[in-house]
Amino acid sequence: MKPIRVGLLGLGTVGRGTFNVLQRNQEVIRRRAGRGIEIAMVAVRDLARARALVGDSVPVTDRLQDVVRNPDLDIVVELIGGCEPARALVLDAIAHDKHVVTANKALLAVHGNEIFDAARQMGVMVAFEAAVGGGIPIIKALREGLTANRIEWIAGIINGTSNFILSRMRDTGASFETALAQAQELGYAEADPRFDVNGTDAAHKIAILSAIAFGVPIRFDAAYIEGIGSLAAADIRYAEQLGYRIKLLGITRLTPGGVELRVHPTLVPMKRLLANVEGAMNAVLVKGDAVGTTMYYGPGAGSEPTASAVVADLVDVTRMHTADPDDRVPHLAFQPDALVRLPWLSIEDTLTSYYFRMRVADQPGVLADIARILADFHISIDALFQREPAQGENQADVIMLTHEALERDVNTALRRIEALETVLAPVIRIRQESLA
C-alpha cells in the first residue's frame, strides 16, 4: 500500500521534531499505522535553513498555499502557530479535501468551532493532540478512554513556563521578575512571555478540554484569566507554611448552574500529586463519575515530546483515512448534533475557598473588625495566623484561609475591609482548591 503523503507547514521547534521522529521511527510507525507516512512537501519562510534540515529528498517551498492545495497530499500538518494565516490555511486545506493535524491551541480555542464544522461538511479529520499538554495524551484520554464517564471537573498545570517560574520562586525565594529572567536564560520562556505568564496560553488549552469534557462548543471568550505576574515570594512562602503550594491552574467544572472556566494562581494542598509537579512539567487531573480521579503527567512542550503527539495524530488519521466519516471519533468527543449550549459562569458565580494576606496596623480590634465583615457575607475563617511585626514597626501581615464562599460575596467583603483605616494595603487574594 502506498504511503500517506504529508505536507508540513512550518519547520520550527515542533516541525523539526516531527520530521526527525518520522524519519527515525519510520519502520515502527509503518507497522502501527498499516502503511508508511512520509513528509512529501515542506513550506517555510527560510528556504536555505529548511533545505539544510531536510536535505534534497523533500520539496521545500516558501508558498504555503502550494502545500494546502497540492492534490498529491493527503494530510496537512499546521505548525506555524497563531490565528492568522493559520486559520485561512487550515480552512483552505479542508476545502481541498485534506485531513489536518495541528498543534495550534490558540487557533482551536478561538476558531475551533468554525474549523470542526468545515471539516465535518467535507468529511475530513482535524487531529490536535499536540495542542494541549505537549506529549501527554490528554485529548485521546478524554475523547476515547473516558467515554463511559460523566466528567465532573478538570484541573491542570498546562503551562510549563509558569510552572517553572513558580517552582523557582518556591525553591530559591526569588521574585517573579528574577525567576522569569532565569526561565528565559534556560530557554523555558520566550523573549515575549506574556501569553504564558498572563494565563492566556493555559486558557486556550482549558477551553479546548472543557468542550471535550462536557460536550459544549469551545468558548475561550467565556474564560476568566489571571496570571502569575503579581505573585509575591512572601505569598509562596506563607502558603508553604500552611501546607500548600501555589500553581497556575486551568480549571473547568460542570455545576448545576453551568460551566466554570477559569485560569488563575491556586493554592493546592501539598498532599495532592498536582502540588508536587515541578519545573516545566505539565499534569492534568480529570474527575469522572465512574473512574474517579485520574492524572496525566509529562512534558508539556519541547521538540520531540510535542512531535510525539503530532505523529500519533498522523497514525490515527492514517488508520481512519478510508473509514466512513460517521464511524470516526468526533472532534469534540460528542456527536456534532449532540453538543449542548450550557450557561457559562462568571468568576463572581464561582464557589471556592480563599487565601488572604492583609497588611494591617498592629493594634487591638483589627482582627475583630475584619472577622465581623467576613461574617456579614457568610465567609467563615478556616485558619489564621499573624506575623509578628519587625522591630520598630507598627504593622504586620495577617494570613487567613477561608471555607468555601461565593466570589461575589468575597469581592464585596474585601472592598469593605480595604476601606478600614487599619488595613494599610490592598488585600492579596488567591483562590484555593482541595482537588479532592
C-alpha positions as CSV (number, residue, x, y, z in Angstrom):
1,M,0.0,0.0,0.0
2,K,1.4,3.4,-0.9
3,P,2.4,5.7,1.9
4,I,0.3,8.5,3.2
5,R,1.7,11.8,1.9
6,V,2.1,14.7,4.4
7,G,2.6,18.4,3.8
8,L,4.3,20.2,6.6
9,L,3.6,23.9,7.3
10,G,6.5,25.2,9.5
11,L,9.8,23.7,10.4
12,G,10.4,25.3,13.7
13,T,11.0,23.5,17.0
14,V,8.0,21.2,16.7
15,G,8.3,20.9,12.9
16,R,11.9,19.7,13.2
17,G,11.0,17.3,15.9
18,T,8.1,15.9,13.8
19,F,10.4,15.4,10.7
20,N,13.1,13.7,12.9
21,V,10.7,11.4,14.7
22,L,9.1,10.3,11.4
23,Q,12.5,9.6,9.9
24,R,14.0,7.8,12.9
25,N,10.9,5.7,13.7
26,Q,9.5,5.1,10.3
27,E,9.6,1.3,10.5
28,V,7.7,1.0,13.8
29,I,5.3,3.8,12.7
30,R,4.6,1.9,9.4
31,R,3.9,-1.3,11.4
32,R,1.5,0.5,13.7
33,A,-0.3,2.6,11.0
34,G,-0.6,-0.2,8.4
35,R,1.2,1.9,5.8
36,G,4.1,4.3,5.6
37,I,3.8,8.0,6.5
38,E,6.2,10.3,4.6
39,I,6.8,14.1,4.6
40,A,6.3,14.9,0.9
41,M,6.4,18.7,1.0
42,V,7.5,21.4,3.4
43,A,6.5,25.1,3.4
44,V,8.7,27.6,5.4
45,R,9.8,31.2,5.3
46,D,13.6,30.4,5.3
47,L,14.3,28.1,2.3
48,A,18.0,27.7,2.9
49,R,17.6,26.8,6.5
50,A,14.8,24.3,5.7
51,R,16.9,22.6,3.0
52,A,19.8,22.3,5.4
53,L,17.5,20.4,7.8
54,V,15.6,18.1,5.4
55,G,18.1,17.7,2.6
56,D,17.3,17.3,-1.1
57,S,14.8,14.4,-0.7
58,V,11.8,16.6,0.2
59,P,10.5,19.6,-1.9
60,V,10.6,22.8,0.0
61,T,8.7,26.0,-0.8
62,D,8.0,29.4,0.7
63,R,4.5,29.4,-0.7
64,L,2.3,27.9,2.0
65,Q,-0.7,27.7,-0.4
66,D,1.3,25.2,-2.5
67,V,1.1,22.7,0.3
68,V,-2.6,23.1,1.3
69,R,-3.7,22.9,-2.4
70,N,-1.3,20.2,-3.5
71,P,-3.6,17.4,-4.9
72,D,-0.9,14.7,-4.2
73,L,-1.0,15.3,-0.4
74,D,-3.4,13.5,2.0
75,I,-2.7,15.4,5.3
76,V,-1.5,18.9,6.1
77,V,0.3,19.4,9.4
78,E,0.0,23.0,10.6
79,L,2.8,24.0,12.9
80,I,3.2,27.8,12.3
81,G,1.1,28.9,15.3
82,G,-1.1,31.9,15.8
83,C,-4.5,32.5,14.4
84,E,-3.6,34.0,11.1
85,P,-2.6,32.9,8.5
86,A,-3.1,29.5,10.2
87,R,-6.9,29.8,10.2
88,A,-7.0,30.6,6.5
89,L,-4.6,27.8,5.6
90,V,-6.4,25.2,7.6
91,L,-9.7,26.1,6.1
92,D,-8.1,26.1,2.7
93,A,-6.7,22.6,3.3
94,I,-10.1,21.3,4.4
95,A,-11.7,22.8,1.4
96,H,-9.2,20.9,-0.8
97,D,-10.3,17.7,0.9
98,K,-7.2,17.2,3.1
99,H,-7.1,16.0,6.7
100,V,-5.4,18.4,9.1
101,V,-3.1,17.8,12.1
102,T,-2.3,20.8,14.3
103,A,-0.6,21.7,17.5
104,N,-2.1,25.2,17.5
105,K,-4.1,25.7,20.7
106,A,-4.8,29.4,20.1
107,L,-6.3,28.6,16.7
108,L,-8.6,25.9,18.0
109,A,-9.6,27.9,21.1
110,V,-10.7,30.9,19.0
111,H,-11.7,29.3,15.7
112,G,-12.2,25.6,16.5
113,N,-16.0,25.6,16.1
114,E,-15.7,27.0,12.6
115,I,-12.8,24.6,11.7
116,F,-14.6,21.5,13.0
117,D,-17.8,22.4,11.2
118,A,-15.9,22.9,7.9
119,A,-14.2,19.5,8.4
120,R,-17.4,17.7,9.2
121,Q,-19.0,19.1,6.0
122,M,-16.0,17.9,3.9
123,G,-15.8,14.6,5.7
124,V,-12.2,15.1,6.7
125,M,-10.5,14.9,10.1
126,V,-8.8,17.5,12.3
127,A,-6.5,16.0,14.9
128,F,-5.0,18.1,17.6
129,E,-3.5,16.0,20.4
130,A,-0.4,18.2,20.5
131,A,-2.4,21.4,21.1
132,V,-2.8,20.6,24.8
133,G,-0.2,19.2,27.1
134,G,2.6,18.6,24.6
135,G,3.4,14.9,24.6
136,I,0.7,14.0,27.2
137,P,-2.2,12.1,25.5
138,I,-4.9,14.0,27.4
139,I,-7.1,14.6,24.3
140,K,-7.2,10.9,23.5
141,A,-7.9,10.1,27.1
142,L,-10.9,12.4,27.2
143,R,-12.3,11.6,23.8
144,E,-11.8,7.8,24.0
145,G,-10.5,6.4,27.2
146,L,-13.1,8.1,29.5
147,T,-16.2,8.0,27.3
148,A,-18.1,5.9,29.8
149,N,-17.8,8.8,32.3
150,R,-19.7,11.9,33.1
151,I,-16.8,14.2,33.6
152,E,-17.2,16.4,36.7
153,W,-14.1,18.6,36.6
154,I,-10.7,19.1,35.1
155,A,-7.8,20.9,36.8
156,G,-4.4,21.1,35.2
157,I,-0.9,22.6,35.2
158,I,-0.9,23.2,31.4
159,N,1.7,25.9,31.0
160,G,5.3,24.7,31.7
161,T,6.8,28.2,31.7
162,S,4.6,29.4,34.6
163,N,5.2,26.2,36.5
164,F,8.9,26.6,36.1
165,I,8.8,30.2,37.4
166,L,6.7,29.2,40.4
167,S,9.0,26.3,41.2
168,R,12.0,28.6,41.1
169,M,10.2,31.2,43.3
170,R,9.5,28.5,45.9
171,D,12.9,26.8,45.8
172,T,15.0,29.9,45.9
173,G,12.8,32.7,47.3
174,A,13.4,34.7,44.1
175,S,11.0,37.4,42.9
176,F,8.8,36.8,39.9
177,E,11.0,39.0,37.8
178,T,14.2,37.1,38.8
179,A,12.6,33.7,38.2
180,L,11.2,34.9,34.8
181,A,14.7,36.0,33.8
182,Q,16.1,32.6,34.8
183,A,13.4,30.9,32.7
184,Q,14.3,33.0,29.7
185,E,18.1,32.2,30.1
186,L,17.4,28.5,30.2
187,G,15.0,28.5,27.3
188,Y,11.8,27.8,29.2
189,A,10.3,31.2,28.5
190,E,10.1,33.2,25.3
191,A,11.6,36.6,24.9
192,D,8.0,37.8,25.0
193,P,6.5,35.6,27.7
194,R,3.1,37.4,28.1
195,F,0.9,34.6,26.8
196,D,2.5,32.2,29.2
197,V,2.7,34.3,32.4
198,N,-0.6,36.1,32.0
199,G,-2.6,32.9,31.7
200,T,-3.7,33.1,28.1
201,D,-1.9,30.0,26.9
202,A,-3.4,27.9,29.7
203,A,-6.8,29.4,29.0
204,H,-6.6,28.3,25.3
205,K,-5.9,24.8,26.5
206,I,-8.5,24.5,29.2
207,A,-11.2,25.9,26.8
208,I,-10.5,23.0,24.5
209,L,-10.5,20.5,27.3
210,S,-13.8,21.9,28.7
211,A,-15.6,21.5,25.3
212,I,-14.4,17.8,25.0
213,A,-15.3,17.0,28.6
214,F,-18.8,18.5,28.7
215,G,-20.0,18.3,25.0
216,V,-20.3,22.0,24.5
217,P,-18.9,24.4,21.8
218,I,-15.5,25.8,22.5
219,R,-15.9,29.2,24.4
220,F,-12.5,30.7,25.0
221,D,-14.2,34.1,25.4
222,A,-16.0,32.7,28.5
223,A,-12.8,32.0,30.4
224,Y,-11.7,34.1,33.4
225,I,-7.9,34.6,33.1
226,E,-5.5,35.7,35.8
227,G,-1.7,35.3,35.5
228,I,1.2,35.0,37.9
229,G,2.9,38.3,37.4
230,S,1.6,39.8,40.6
231,L,2.5,36.9,42.9
232,A,5.0,37.8,45.6
233,A,7.6,35.5,47.1
234,A,6.1,36.1,50.5
235,D,2.8,34.5,49.5
236,I,4.6,31.4,48.2
237,R,6.4,31.2,51.5
238,Y,3.3,31.7,53.6
239,A,1.4,29.1,51.5
240,E,4.2,26.6,52.1
241,Q,3.9,27.2,55.9
242,L,0.2,26.5,55.7
243,G,0.8,23.2,53.8
244,Y,0.0,24.4,50.3
245,R,1.8,25.2,47.1
246,I,0.8,27.8,44.5
247,K,0.2,26.6,41.0
248,L,-1.2,28.3,37.9
249,L,-4.2,26.0,37.2
250,G,-6.6,25.8,34.4
251,I,-9.9,24.7,35.9
252,T,-13.2,23.7,34.3
253,R,-16.1,22.3,36.3
254,L,-19.7,21.3,35.5
255,T,-22.1,22.6,38.2
256,P,-25.8,22.7,38.4
257,G,-25.7,26.3,37.4
258,G,-23.5,25.9,34.4
259,V,-19.8,25.5,33.4
260,E,-16.9,27.1,35.2
261,L,-13.9,28.0,33.0
262,R,-11.0,29.8,34.7
263,V,-7.2,30.2,34.9
264,H,-5.6,31.6,38.0
265,P,-2.9,31.0,40.7
266,T,-4.3,28.5,43.1
267,L,-3.3,27.1,46.5
268,V,-3.1,23.3,46.2
269,P,-2.6,21.1,49.3
270,M,0.9,19.6,49.4
271,K,-0.5,16.1,49.8
272,R,-2.0,16.3,46.3
273,L,0.1,14.9,43.4
274,L,-0.6,18.0,41.4
275,A,1.1,20.2,44.0
276,N,4.3,18.2,43.5
277,V,4.6,18.7,39.8
278,E,7.7,20.8,39.4
279,G,9.8,22.6,36.8
280,A,8.4,22.8,33.3
281,M,6.3,19.6,33.6
282,N,2.6,19.5,32.9
283,A,-0.1,17.5,34.7
284,V,-3.9,17.3,34.3
285,L,-6.4,15.8,36.8
286,V,-9.7,14.6,35.4
287,K,-12.6,13.6,37.7
288,G,-15.1,11.2,36.2
289,D,-18.1,9.8,38.0
290,A,-17.2,6.2,37.2
291,V,-13.4,6.1,37.2
292,G,-12.8,8.7,39.9
293,T,-9.8,11.0,39.6
294,T,-7.1,10.2,37.0
295,M,-3.9,12.1,36.4
296,Y,-1.9,12.6,33.2
297,Y,1.7,13.8,33.6
298,G,4.6,14.6,31.3
299,P,6.5,17.2,29.3
300,G,4.1,19.9,28.1
301,A,6.4,21.3,25.4
302,G,9.6,20.7,23.6
303,S,10.6,19.5,20.1
304,E,10.2,15.7,20.3
305,P,7.6,15.5,23.2
306,T,5.2,17.6,21.1
307,A,6.3,15.8,17.9
308,S,5.3,12.5,19.7
309,A,1.7,13.8,19.8
310,V,1.8,15.1,16.2
311,V,3.0,11.8,14.9
312,A,0.4,9.9,17.0
313,D,-2.3,12.0,15.3
314,L,-0.8,11.2,11.9
315,V,-1.0,7.5,12.7
316,D,-4.6,7.9,13.9
317,V,-5.6,9.8,10.7
318,T,-3.8,7.1,8.6
319,R,-5.7,4.3,10.3
320,M,-9.1,6.0,9.8
321,H,-8.2,7.5,6.4
322,T,-10.7,5.3,4.5
323,A,-13.3,5.0,7.2
324,D,-16.8,6.4,6.8
325,P,-16.8,9.8,8.5
326,D,-19.7,8.8,10.7
327,D,-17.6,6.0,12.1
328,R,-14.7,8.3,13.3
329,V,-14.3,9.7,16.8
330,P,-16.0,13.1,16.8
331,H,-13.7,16.1,17.1
332,L,-15.1,17.1,20.5
333,A,-15.9,13.6,21.7
334,F,-19.7,14.1,21.3
335,Q,-21.6,13.7,18.1
336,P,-21.9,17.2,16.4
337,D,-25.7,17.2,16.7
338,A,-25.4,16.3,20.4
339,L,-23.4,19.3,21.5
340,V,-25.4,21.3,24.1
341,R,-25.3,25.0,25.0
342,L,-24.9,25.4,28.7
343,P,-24.6,28.6,30.8
344,W,-21.1,29.8,31.3
345,L,-20.5,31.0,34.9
346,S,-18.7,34.3,35.5
347,I,-15.9,34.3,38.1
348,E,-18.3,36.0,40.5
349,D,-20.5,33.0,40.4
350,T,-17.7,30.6,41.5
351,L,-17.7,28.9,44.8
352,T,-14.3,28.2,46.2
353,S,-12.0,28.7,49.2
354,Y,-9.5,31.6,49.6
355,Y,-6.2,32.7,50.9
356,F,-6.0,36.3,52.1
357,R,-2.9,38.3,53.1
358,M,-3.7,41.6,54.8
359,R,-1.2,44.3,55.8
360,V,-2.8,45.8,59.0
361,A,-2.0,48.2,61.8
362,D,-0.7,46.4,64.9
363,Q,-3.3,47.5,67.3
364,P,-6.3,45.9,69.2
365,G,-9.6,45.3,67.5
366,V,-8.3,45.0,63.9
367,L,-9.0,41.3,63.6
368,A,-12.4,41.6,65.2
369,D,-13.4,44.3,62.6
370,I,-12.2,42.1,59.7
371,A,-13.9,38.9,61.1
372,R,-17.2,40.9,61.5
373,I,-17.2,42.0,57.9
374,L,-16.4,38.4,56.7
375,A,-19.2,37.0,58.8
376,D,-21.6,39.6,57.3
377,F,-21.0,38.0,53.9
378,H,-21.1,34.4,55.1
379,I,-17.4,33.9,54.8
380,S,-16.0,31.7,57.6
381,I,-12.3,31.5,58.6
382,D,-10.6,28.1,58.4
383,A,-7.2,29.1,59.6
384,L,-5.4,32.3,60.6
385,F,-2.0,33.5,61.8
386,Q,-0.3,36.8,62.2
387,R,3.3,37.5,61.6
388,E,5.0,39.4,64.4
389,P,5.9,43.0,63.3
390,A,9.5,43.7,62.7
391,Q,11.3,45.5,65.4
392,G,10.3,49.2,65.4
393,E,7.3,48.6,63.1
394,N,3.7,49.0,64.0
395,Q,2.2,46.9,61.2
396,A,2.0,43.2,60.4
397,D,0.8,40.6,57.9
398,V,-2.3,38.7,58.8
399,I,-2.8,35.5,56.8
400,M,-6.2,33.8,56.5
401,L,-7.6,30.7,54.8
402,T,-11.4,30.6,54.4
403,H,-14.0,27.9,53.8
404,E,-15.9,28.0,50.5
405,A,-17.5,31.2,49.7
406,L,-19.1,32.9,46.6
407,E,-16.7,35.1,44.8
408,R,-19.3,37.9,44.5
409,D,-19.5,38.0,48.3
410,V,-15.7,37.9,48.7
411,N,-15.3,40.9,46.4
412,T,-17.8,42.9,48.4
413,A,-16.3,41.9,51.7
414,L,-12.8,42.8,50.6
415,R,-13.9,46.2,49.4
416,R,-15.3,46.8,52.9
417,I,-12.1,45.5,54.6
418,E,-9.8,47.7,52.4
419,A,-11.9,50.7,53.4
420,L,-10.9,50.2,57.1
421,E,-8.3,52.7,58.3
422,T,-6.4,49.9,59.9
423,V,-5.9,48.0,56.7
424,L,-2.9,49.5,55.1
425,A,-2.7,48.0,51.6
426,P,-4.9,46.1,49.1
427,V,-5.7,42.6,50.3
428,I,-3.9,39.9,48.4
429,R,-6.4,37.2,47.4
430,I,-5.5,33.7,46.0
431,R,-8.1,31.0,45.3
432,Q,-7.7,27.6,46.9
433,E,-8.8,24.2,45.5
434,S,-8.7,21.0,47.5
435,L,-9.0,18.8,44.4
436,A,-10.4,16.0,46.5
